[in-house]
């Protein structure tokens, strides 16, 4: 009887990890959808030069949160977290910078 060694590549787990479950797939879709929903706000600020009603405190908090989540995703080697955060950092920063320029500029 031949036994396969537990150190054999066919016995060890895959380096990519388990396939994403339904919740993870849903969260990925929602992350993209909510980013797409944020684009009109950024366009109003930058194209329409209208930052009225934009809360710099809220958008600043979103930006800080996205940056912290980005660092957390990098530390955990979780691509689902840190890749999404890149988009959020761009959108949040655009809202903050545009809000400052078009509110006080």
C-alpha positions in Angstrom: 0.0 0.0 0.0 1.4 3.4 -1.0 0.5 6.4 1.1 0.9 10.0 -0.1 3.1 12.1 2.1 1.4 14.9 3.9 4.1 17.2 2.5 3.1 16.4 -1.0 1.8 19.4 -3.1 -1.4 17.4 -3.8 -2.2 17.2 -0.1 -1.4 20.8 1.0 -4.1 23.4 0.6 -4.2 25.7 -2.4 -2.3 29.0 -2.0 -5.2 31.0 -3.2 -7.5 29.9 -0.3 -11.1 28.9 -0.5 -13.5 30.1 -3.2 -15.4 33.3 -2.2 -18.8 32.6 -0.6 -22.1 34.3 -1.4 -21.5 37.1 1.2 -18.1 37.9 -0.2 -19.4 38.0 -3.8 -22.3 40.2 -2.7 -20.0 42.6 -0.8 -17.7 42.9 -3.9 -20.7 43.8 -6.1 -22.0 46.3 -3.5 -18.6 47.9 -3.2 -18.6 48.6 -6.9 -22.3 49.7 -7.0 -21.8 52.2 -4.1 -18.7 53.6 -5.7 -20.7 54.1 -9.0 -23.4 55.9 -6.9 -20.8 58.3 -5.5 -19.5 59.4 -8.9 -22.4 61.8 -9.6 -21.6 63.6 -6.3 -18.0 64.0 -7.4 -19.1 65.3 -10.9 -21.4 67.9 -9.3 -18.5 69.2 -7.3 -15.9 69.2 -10.0 -17.9 69.7 -13.3 -20.7 71.8 -11.8 -18.3 73.6 -9.4 -21.0 73.2 -6.8 -20.0 72.0 -3.3 -23.1 73.4 -1.5 -24.5 70.8 0.8 -21.2 68.8 0.8 -20.1 68.0 4.4 -16.4 68.2 4.5 -16.5 66.6 8.0 -18.4 63.6 6.6 -16.2 63.2 3.5 -13.1 63.7 5.5 -14.2 60.9 7.9 -14.9 58.7 4.9 -11.4 59.4 3.6 -9.7 58.6 6.9 -11.8 55.4 7.2 -10.9 54.3 3.7 -7.2 54.9 4.3 -7.4 52.9 7.6 -9.3 50.0 5.8 -6.6 50.1 3.1 -3.8 49.7 5.6 -5.8 46.9 7.3 -6.4 45.1 4.0 -2.7 45.3 3.2 -1.8 43.9 6.6 -4.2 41.1 6.2 -3.2 40.5 2.6 -6.9 40.8 1.7 -7.2 42.0 -1.9 -10.9 42.3 -1.6 -10.5 45.0 1.1 -7.5 47.0 -0.2 -8.4 47.1 -3.9 -11.8 48.5 -3.1 -10.3 51.0 -0.8 -8.2 52.5 -3.6 -11.4 53.5 -5.4 -12.9 54.9 -2.2 -9.8 56.9 -1.4 -9.9 58.4 -4.9 -13.6 59.3 -4.6 -13.4 60.5 -1.0 -10.3 62.6 -1.7 -11.9 64.1 -4.8 -14.9 65.1 -2.7 -12.8 66.6 0.1 -10.5 68.5 -2.2 -13.3 69.6 -4.5 -15.4 70.7 -1.5 -12.5 72.8 -0.2 -11.8 74.4 -3.6 -15.4 75.1 -4.5 -16.6 76.1 -1.1 -13.8 78.3 0.0 -12.0 79.0 -3.2 
